C-alpha cells in the first residue's frame, strides 16, 4: 500500500462530501441531481479511506455526503407532498 493513499482518499471524500452538501442545500431540486453521484462517490472513497487508516477525513466525508443526501430526500418528499396537496385545489 502506498504511503498517504488513505489521506488522499480522505481529502477527496471530504471535498466530494462538501460539494454534495453544498449542491443539495443550494440547488435543491433544480440541480440536486448532481449531488447524488458525488454523494455516493464520497461515501465509497470515505469507506476506503477508513479501511486504509485515515478515519478522521473518511468519516467527515461520509457525514457531509449523508447529510446532503438526506436533505435531498427530504426536499424531494416535501415537494411531492406539496404538489399533491396543491392539486386538490
C-alpha positions as CSV (number, residue, x, y, z in Angstrom):
1,X,0.0,0.0,0.0
2,X,1.3,3.5,-0.9
3,X,2.0,5.9,1.9
4,X,-0.6,8.7,2.0
5,X,-3.2,6.9,-0.1
6,X,-5.7,6.9,2.7
7,X,-5.1,10.6,3.3
8,X,-5.6,11.4,-0.4
9,X,-8.8,9.4,-0.5
10,X,-9.9,11.1,2.8
11,X,-9.4,14.5,1.3
12,X,-11.2,13.5,-1.8
13,X,-14.1,12.2,0.3
14,X,-14.3,15.5,2.2
15,X,-14.3,17.6,-0.9
16,X,-16.9,15.5,-2.6
17,X,-19.0,15.4,0.6
18,X,-18.8,19.2,0.9
19,X,-19.8,19.5,-2.8
20,X,-22.7,17.1,-2.2
21,X,-23.8,19.1,0.8
22,X,-23.5,22.4,-0.9
23,X,-25.2,21.4,-4.1
24,X,-28.1,19.8,-2.2
25,X,-28.6,22.8,0.1
26,X,-28.2,25.5,-2.5
27,X,-29.6,23.7,-5.5
28,X,-32.4,21.7,-4.1
29,X,-34.5,20.2,-6.8
30,X,-33.1,22.3,-9.6
31,X,-29.5,21.0,-9.7
32,X,-29.7,18.5,-6.8
33,X,-29.3,15.6,-9.2
34,X,-25.6,16.5,-9.4
35,X,-25.2,15.7,-5.8
36,X,-26.4,12.1,-6.0
37,X,-23.3,10.7,-7.8
38,X,-21.0,12.9,-5.8
39,X,-22.6,11.7,-2.5
40,X,-22.2,8.1,-3.5
41,X,-18.6,8.6,-4.6
42,X,-17.9,10.4,-1.3
43,X,-19.3,7.6,0.7
44,X,-17.3,5.0,-1.2
45,X,-14.0,6.9,-1.0
46,X,-14.6,7.7,2.7
47,X,-15.1,4.0,3.4
48,X,-11.9,3.1,1.5
49,X,-10.0,5.9,3.4
50,X,-11.2,4.5,6.7
51,X,-10.1,1.0,5.7
52,X,-6.7,2.4,4.7
53,X,-6.3,4.1,8.1
54,X,-7.4,7.7,7.7
55,X,-10.5,7.6,9.9
56,X,-10.9,11.3,10.5
57,X,-11.2,12.6,6.9
58,X,-13.1,9.5,5.8
59,X,-15.8,9.9,8.5
60,X,-16.0,13.7,7.8
61,X,-16.6,13.0,4.1
62,X,-19.2,10.3,4.8
63,X,-21.1,12.6,7.3
64,X,-21.2,15.5,4.8
65,X,-22.4,13.4,2.0
66,X,-25.0,11.6,4.1
67,X,-26.4,14.9,5.4
68,X,-26.6,16.2,1.8
69,X,-28.3,13.1,0.5
70,X,-30.8,13.1,3.4
71,X,-31.5,16.7,2.8
72,X,-32.2,15.9,-0.9
73,X,-34.6,13.1,0.0
74,X,-36.5,15.4,2.5
75,X,-36.7,18.1,-0.2
76,X,-38.0,15.6,-2.8
77,X,-40.6,14.1,-0.4
78,X,-41.7,17.6,0.7
79,X,-42.1,18.8,-2.9
80,X,-44.1,15.7,-3.9
81,X,-46.3,16.2,-0.8
82,X,-46.8,19.9,-1.6
83,X,-47.7,19.1,-5.2
84,X,-50.2,16.6,-4.0
85,X,-51.7,19.0,-1.6
86,X,-51.9,21.8,-4.1
87,X,-53.5,19.5,-6.7
88,X,-56.6,19.3,-4.6
89,X,-57.4,22.9,-5.0
